[in-house]
Amino acid sequence: MKEKLHFEVEIEAPRAVVWDAMLGDDTYRDWTSAFGEGGYYEGSWEKGKRIRFLGPGGSGGMVSEIAENRAHEYLSIHHLGIINEGLEDTTSDAARDWAQVYENYTFRDAGTGFTRVEVDTETPSDHAEAFREMWPRGLARLKEIAERAAVGG
């Protein structure tokens, strides 16, 4: 069974700065460390392209496709399965738990110079509690990174 989760954060930075902080290679690695140190991605954020979200060493993670990308407004990631020992798996029971899960990011103006990032996602129920703890930490780190970038730091 899957659970729907929603998180939001207001960031004192324009949407373009927040977007870049979320998706830039170095900054992505930084804010997503809340989900596990050493995570990174391989691939493209372009609509229709495959992307792999990997842990340290690249042997485990998620295989996904970008379902939608409207720069500075909306990003939708469609998870297809898992990566186990470097191999993509979309058919095992473990992979099916993650298949057809979407992770959606909406970027909204929240007053002059502020952006609200809304995250809507699903997760297998047995992972929901962990994600309820990790997502706020990750978004707090994204806020720090984007606000520092907005003031030129």
ZIGI-V405717 format. One record per backbone hydrogen bond with DSSP energy under -0.5 kcal/mol. NH is the residue of the N-H (numbers start at 1). CO is the residue of the C=O. Records with the same first field share a line. If there is no record, write none. Layout:
# ZIGI-V405717
NH = CO / CO
This chain:
# ZIGI-V405717
3 = 123
5 = 121
7 = 119
9 = 117
11 = 115
13 = 11
18 = 14
19 = 15
20 = 16
21 = 17
22 = 18
23 = 19
24 = 20
28 = 24
29 = 25
30 = 26
31 = 27
32 = 28
33 = 30
34 = 31
35 = 32
36 = 33
39 = 36
40 = 54
42 = 52
44 = 50
48 = 66
49 = 46
51 = 64
52 = 42
53 = 62
54 = 40 / 52
55 = 60
56 = 37
58 = 55
59 = 56
61 = 83
62 = 53
63 = 81
64 = 51
65 = 78
66 = 49
67 = 65 / 76
68 = 76
70 = 74
71 = 69
73 = 70
74 = 70
75 = 105
76 = 68
77 = 103
78 = 65 / 76
79 = 77 / 101
80 = 63
81 = 63
82 = 89
83 = 61
84 = 87
85 = 59
86 = 59
87 = 84
89 = 82
96 = 92
97 = 93
98 = 94 / 95
99 = 95
100 = 79
101 = 79 / 98
103 = 77
104 = 120
105 = 75
106 = 118
107 = 73
108 = 106 / 116
110 = 111 / 114
114 = 111
115 = 11
116 = 108
117 = 9 / 115
118 = 106 / 116
119 = 7
120 = 104 / 118
121 = 5
122 = 102
123 = 3
125 = 1
127 = 124
128 = 124 / 125
129 = 125
131 = 127
132 = 128
133 = 129 / 130
134 = 130
135 = 131
137 = 133
138 = 134
139 = 135
140 = 136
141 = 137
142 = 138
143 = 139
144 = 140
145 = 141
146 = 142
147 = 143
148 = 144
149 = 145
150 = 146
151 = 147
152 = 149
153 = 148
